[in-house]
């Protein structure tokens, strides 16, 4: 019985070591993914929108009332 408990103890010890290793690997993977997303975000802010390039943006629906038409929403008084 003692040998079985020692075996069971070694199995638990191995599984906890495996979970510790898998957690470290997962943390590094998430770290690199988050670093990549942050780097892309900085690129968009600096290269794409930097130097006031966002002021050159023109909305294709500017001046058009796509979601609001005054003719449909006016109340007729009789």
C-alpha positions as CSV (number, residue, x, y, z in Angstrom):
1,X,0.0,0.0,0.0
2,X,2.8,2.4,0.8
3,X,4.4,1.8,-2.6
4,X,1.0,2.6,-4.3
5,X,0.8,5.9,-2.3
6,X,4.3,6.8,-3.2
7,X,3.5,6.1,-6.9
8,X,0.3,8.2,-6.6
9,X,2.4,11.0,-5.0
10,X,4.9,10.9,-7.9
11,X,2.0,11.0,-10.4
12,X,0.5,14.1,-8.7
13,X,3.9,15.7,-8.5
14,X,4.4,15.1,-12.3
15,X,1.0,16.5,-13.2
16,X,1.5,19.6,-11.2
17,X,4.9,20.1,-12.8
18,X,3.3,19.6,-16.2
19,X,0.6,22.2,-15.4
20,X,3.3,24.6,-14.3
21,X,5.3,24.1,-17.5
22,X,2.1,24.4,-19.6
23,X,1.2,27.6,-17.8
24,X,4.6,29.1,-18.5
25,X,4.3,28.2,-22.2
26,X,0.8,29.7,-22.4
27,X,2.0,32.9,-20.7
28,X,4.8,33.3,-23.2
29,X,2.5,32.7,-26.1
30,X,0.0,35.3,-24.7
31,X,2.9,37.7,-24.1
32,X,4.1,37.5,-27.7
33,X,0.5,37.9,-29.1
34,X,-0.1,40.9,-26.9
35,X,3.2,42.4,-27.9
36,X,2.3,41.9,-31.6
37,X,-1.1,43.5,-31.1
38,X,0.5,46.5,-29.2
39,X,3.1,46.9,-31.9
40,X,0.5,46.9,-34.7
41,X,-1.6,49.4,-32.7
42,X,1.4,51.7,-32.4
43,X,2.1,51.4,-36.1
44,X,-1.5,52.4,-36.9
45,X,-1.3,55.4,-34.6
46,X,2.0,56.6,-35.9
47,X,2.3,55.6,-39.5
48,X,-1.4,55.5,-40.6
49,X,-2.9,58.3,-38.6
50,X,0.3,60.3,-37.7
51,X,1.1,63.7,-39.0
52,X,-2.5,64.7,-39.1
53,X,-3.4,62.3,-41.9
54,X,-6.7,61.7,-40.2
55,X,-7.8,65.2,-41.2
56,X,-7.7,64.2,-44.8
57,X,-10.3,61.5,-44.2
58,X,-13.6,62.2,-45.9
59,X,-16.7,60.2,-45.0
60,X,-18.6,58.9,-48.1
61,X,-21.9,59.6,-46.3
62,X,-21.0,63.1,-45.1
63,X,-23.9,65.5,-45.9
64,X,-26.3,62.7,-46.5
65,X,-29.0,61.8,-44.0
66,X,-28.9,58.0,-44.4
67,X,-30.5,57.2,-41.1
68,X,-32.7,60.3,-40.7
69,X,-35.0,61.8,-43.3
70,X,-36.8,64.9,-42.2
71,X,-39.8,64.3,-44.5
72,X,-40.5,61.0,-42.7
73,X,-40.1,62.3,-39.2
74,X,-42.0,65.5,-39.3
75,X,-45.3,65.5,-37.5
76,X,-48.2,66.8,-39.6
77,X,-50.6,69.1,-37.6
78,X,-54.2,69.1,-38.8
